[in-house]
Amino acid sequence: METNLTNSRIERQNILNNELALVEIQEKANIPAIIFEDQLCFTKSMVADFYAVDLRTIERYSSDYLEELTCNGYEILKGKRLRIFLDCVADVPDINVGNISNRTPQLAIFSFKAFLNIGMLLSESDKARALRQLMLDIVIDFINRKLKIGTKYINQRDKNFVFSSLQEENYRRQFTDALKECVVDYKYKYSMFTDLIYVSIFKENAKEYKKILDLKAKDKVRDTFYSEILNLIASYECGFADVLRKEFAQLGRALSIRETKNLFSIFEQSAHWKPLIDDGRIKMSSRDLALREAFHYRLSEYIKPLQEDEFSKFLDSTGDELERLMQENQDVLRRLKESE
């Protein structure tokens, strides 16, 4: 999916919340700034000069996108903090900060994130357009360098993945055993009811999911699921296996495919699933868009910007070590799954 930062707040925020990539953007962009409270800051005049637009253009965008810019560090300085900022300005006389003095009653300033934010919005600035491309290139390159196993398996950089994966394998066997023993023999019943679980949780069957993530025929779908999705699938498998066995015992015979489908329809409608499913849909759709550039169109209403801690969870140095251990111990993990 093509990224257009001027049109998508989610895409803008996904870059601005990636603190690890922002460090590289700051280093490579090398933009003159005022150091205030240990952070890079910019006045409106500095922003207008850099993007080569009229000051009134910056003021218009600041007004139109006030809430978004404020969330990313745009603020109005007054009183003591303004006086401290003016002292910082005095230390860098070679930067044009605009028409301000000690008698200025208040002053709008942009943090580095807010400075980039407004550059993502400016459609009439060639410099903003160039900076947007630089940001996208840096973010894509940063993720590719961090992920030796590729974004396909970025889910495995979560420290909870191994436990969730092993646990889900155990509940998977309970589920398939219940289908084998309690449902009439049918060649496709395992894939059919697995797909019913997938569609219930994230609105896609296995084939649709593989297409969205561009998985190959040999790729195992569950190796790409986030730990929270694996836990939710395990809950479905464990719960429905129990429901099947109770119905089988009550009827004293194997259930037909239609009866099993009807039973599942009742099972999935239980109110306690809703908050878990909503959380799972948000995590899958939001993470996949930000980290894999994969768009789940059926989950579009659930997509939100990824928060800073989510980027750190999958991209920081802890994930590097987990990735190394996963690759070194693939045979051990496979034997563990087989022994469950």
C-alpha positions in Angstrom: 0.0 0.0 0.0 1.4 3.4 -1.0 2.2 5.7 1.8 0.9 9.3 1.6 1.8 11.2 4.7 -0.1 14.3 3.8 -3.4 12.3 3.8 -3.0 9.8 6.7 -2.6 10.8 10.3 -2.1 7.1 11.2 0.9 6.9 8.8 2.3 10.2 10.2 2.0 9.1 13.8 3.5 5.7 13.1 6.7 7.5 12.0 6.6 10.0 14.8 6.1 7.3 17.5 9.1 5.3 16.2 11.6 6.9 18.6 14.4 4.6 17.4 14.1 5.7 13.8 13.6 9.4 14.8 17.2 9.4 16.2 18.5 8.4 12.7 16.2 11.0 11.0 17.5 13.7 13.4 21.1 12.7 12.6 20.8 12.5 8.8 18.5 15.6 8.4 21.0 17.7 10.5 18.5 20.7 10.9 19.7 23.8 12.8 17.7 24.2 16.0 17.5 25.7 19.5 18.4 23.4 22.4 15.7 23.9 25.0 15.2 21.6 28.0 17.6 19.2 26.3 15.5 18.9 23.1 15.6 20.4 19.7 13.1 23.2 19.3 12.0 25.6 16.5 10.0 28.8 16.3 7.4 29.4 13.6 9.9 31.6 11.7 12.5 28.8 11.8 10.0 26.3 10.5 8.8 28.7 7.7 12.4 29.4 6.7 13.4 25.7 6.5 10.4 24.7 4.4 10.6 27.8 2.3 7.0 28.9 2.9 5.4 32.1 4.1 5.0 32.5 7.9 1.3 32.7 7.4 1.3 29.2 5.9 2.8 27.8 9.1 0.3 29.7 11.2 -2.6 28.3 9.1 -1.4 24.8 9.4 -0.7 25.3 13.1 -4.3 26.4 13.6 -5.8 23.7 11.3 -3.9 20.8 12.9 -3.5 22.2 16.4 -4.6 19.0 18.3 -2.3 16.8 16.3 0.7 19.1 16.5 0.1 19.6 20.2 0.2 15.9 20.8 3.7 15.9 19.1 5.2 18.7 21.1 3.9 22.0 19.7 3.2 24.4 22.6 2.9 28.0 23.6 5.6 29.3 26.0 4.8 31.9 28.6 6.3 33.3 31.8 9.4 31.7 33.3 9.8 29.0 30.6 9.6 31.7 27.9 12.4 33.7 29.6 14.5 30.5 29.8 13.9 29.8 26.1 14.9 33.4 25.2 18.2 32.9 27.0 18.8 29.7 24.9 18.1 31.8 21.8 20.7 34.3 22.8 23.4 31.5 22.8 22.8 30.9 19.1 22.7 34.4 17.4 23.3 32.9 13.9 19.9 31.3 13.7 16.9 33.5 12.5 14.2 32.8 15.1 12.0 35.6 14.0 10.8 38.9 15.5 11.0 38.2 19.2 12.4 40.0 22.2 12.4 40.1 26.0 9.0 41.9 25.8 7.4 39.0 23.8 4.4 37.9 26.0 4.2 34.4 24.5 5.8 32.3 21.8 4.8 29.2 19.9 7.6 26.5 19.6 7.8 23.2 17.8 9.6 20.2 19.2 11.5 18.1 16.7 8.5 15.7 16.3 6.2 18.6 15.8 8.6 20.1 13.2 8.6 16.8 11.3 4.8 16.6 11.8 4.2 19.9 10.0 6.6 18.8 7.2 4.4 15.8 6.7 1.4 18.1 6.2 2.8 20.8 4.0 1.7 19.9 0.4 3.1 23.2 -1.1 6.7 22.8 0.0 9.3 21.1 -2.1 11.6 20.8 0.9 8.8 19.3 2.9 8.2 16.8 0.1 11.9 15.9 0.1 12.0 15.5 3.9 9.0 13.2 3.8 10.8 10.9 1.3 13.9 11.0 3.5 11.8 10.0 6.5 10.1 7.1 4.7 13.5 5.9 3.3 15.1 6.0 6.8 12.2 4.2 8.5 12.1 1.4 5.9 15.8 1.0 5.9 15.9 1.1 9.7 13.4 -1.7 10.0 15.1 -3.8 7.3 18.4 -3.5 9.0 17.0 -4.4 12.4 15.2 -7.5 11.1 17.5 -10.2 9.8 14.5 -12.6 9.5 12.4 -10.0 7.7 9.1 -8.4 8.7 7.3 -11.6 8.0 8.4 -12.9 11.4 8.7 -9.7 13.3 6.1 -11.1 15.7 8.8 -13.5 17.0 10.8 -10.6 18.4 8.3 -10.4 21.3 9.6 -12.2 24.4 6.1 -13.7 24.9 6.0 -15.4 21.5 7.7 -18.7 22.3 5.6 -19.4 25.3 2.4 -18.5 23.5 3.4 -20.6 20.5 4.1 -23.7 22.6 0.9 -23.2 24.6 -1.2 -22.8 21.5 0.2 -26.1 20.1 -1.1 -27.9 23.1 -4.6 -26.4 22.9 -4.5 -27.1 19.1 -4.2 -30.8 19.8 -7.1 -30.7 22.2 -9.2 -29.0 19.5 -8.3 -31.4 16.7 -8.8 -34.4 19.0 -12.3 -33.1 19.8 -13.1 -32.7 16.1 -11.8 -36.2 15.4 -13.7 -37.9 18.2 -16.9 -35.8 18.3 -17.7 -34.8 14.7 -18.5 -37.0 11.8 -15.7 -37.9 9.5 -15.1 -35.2 6.8 -12.0 -34.5 4.9 -11.9 -30.8 5.3 -13.3 -30.4 8.9 -10.0 -29.4 10.5 -9.3 -26.6 8.0 -12.9 -25.6 7.9 -13.3 -25.0 11.7 -9.8 -23.5 11.9 -10.9 -20.9 9.3 -14.1 -20.3 11.3 -12.0 -19.4 14.3 -9.8 -17.1 12.2 -12.8 -15.3 10.7 -14.4 -14.9 14.0 -11.3 -13.3 15.5 -9.8 -11.2 12.6 -12.4 -11.6 9.8 -10.0 -13.4 7.4 -9.5 -17.1 6.6 -6.1 -18.6 6.3 -5.9 -18.1 2.5 -6.9 -14.4 2.8 -4.4 -13.8 5.6 -1.6 -15.4 3.7 -2.3 -13.2 0.7 -2.3 -10.0 2.7 1.1 -10.9 4.3 2.4 -12.3 0.9 3.2 -15.6 2.5 4.5 -18.5 0.5 2.7 -21.9 0.3 5.3 -23.4 2.7 5.0 -20.6 5.3 3.1 -21.6 8.4 0.4 -19.0 9.2 0.7 -19.4 13.0 4.5 -18.6 12.9 3.5 -15.1 11.9 0.8 -14.5 14.5 1.5 -12.1 17.4 1.5 -13.7 20.9 -1.8 -12.1 21.8 -3.5 -13.5 18.7 -2.0 -17.0 19.5 -3.4 -16.7 23.0 -6.9 -15.8 21.7 -6.9 -18.6 19.2 -5.8 -21.0 22.0 -8.8 -19.8 24.1 -11.1 -20.5 21.2 -9.6 -23.9 20.6 -9.7 -24.9 24.3 -13.2 -23.5 24.9 -14.8 -25.0 21.7 -13.2 -28.4 22.3 -14.9 -28.5 25.7 -18.2 -27.4 24.2 -17.9 -30.2 21.6 -17.2 -32.9 24.1 -20.1 -31.9 26.3 -22.5 -31.9 23.3 -21.1 -35.2 22.1 -21.7 -36.7 25.6 -25.3 -35.3 25.7 -26.3 -36.6 22.3 -24.5 -39.9 22.6 -23.3 -39.7 19.0 -21.0 -37.7 16.6 -22.2 -34.3 15.5 -22.9 -33.5 11.9 -20.9 -30.7 10.2 -24.1 -28.5 10.2 -24.6 -29.2 13.9 -21.0 -28.3 14.7 -21.2 -25.1 12.7 -24.4 -24.1 14.6 -22.7 -24.9 17.9 -19.7 -22.8 16.9 -22.0 -19.9 15.9 -23.5 -19.9 19.4 -20.1 -20.3 21.0 -18.5 -17.3 19.2 -21.4 -15.0 20.1 -20.6 -15.2 23.8 -20.2 -11.6 25.1 -17.0 -12.3 26.9 -15.1 -12.6 23.6 -15.9 -9.0 22.4 -13.2 -7.1 24.3 -10.6 -9.7 23.5 -11.5 -9.8 19.9 -11.5 -6.0 19.6 -8.0 -5.8 21.2 -6.7 -8.6 18.9 -8.0 -6.8 15.8 -6.5 -3.5 16.9 -3.1 -5.2 17.6 -3.0 -7.2 14.4 -4.2 -4.5 12.0 -2.1 -1.6 13.6 1.1 -3.6 14.0 0.9 -5.1 10.5 0.4 -1.7 8.9 3.2 0.0 10.8 5.8 -2.9 10.9 4.9 -5.0 7.9 3.3 -2.5 5.5 0.4 -5.0 5.3 -3.1 -3.6 5.2 -6.0 -5.7 6.6 -8.8 -4.0 4.7 -11.5 -5.8 6.7 -10.0 -4.5 9.9 -9.5 -0.9 8.6 -11.8 0.5 11.3 -9.6 -0.9 14.0 -6.3 0.5 12.8 -4.6 3.0 15.2 -1.1 4.6 15.3 1.4 2.3 17.0 2.6 3.7 20.3 6.3 4.2 21.2 6.4 1.1 23.5 5.1 -1.0 20.7 7.9 0.0 18.4 10.4 -0.7 21.1 8.9 -4.1 21.8 9.6 -5.3 18.3 12.6 -3.2 17.2 14.9 -2.6 20.2 18.0 -4.6 21.2 16.1 -7.1 23.2 14.4 -8.3 20.0 17.9 -8.6 18.4 18.9 -11.1 21.0 15.6 -13.0 20.8 15.9 -13.2 17.0 19.4 -14.6 17.3 18.3 -17.2 19.9 15.3 -18.2 17.8 17.4 -18.9 14.7 20.0 -20.8 16.7 17.5 -23.0 18.5 15.0 -23.7 15.7 15.5 -27.5 16.0 15.1 -27.4 19.8 11.8 -25.4 19.5 10.5 -27.8 16.9 11.2 -30.8 19.2 9.5 -29.0 22.1 6.4 -28.5 20.0 6.4 -32.2 18.9 6.9 -33.4 22.5 3.9 -31.5 23.9 
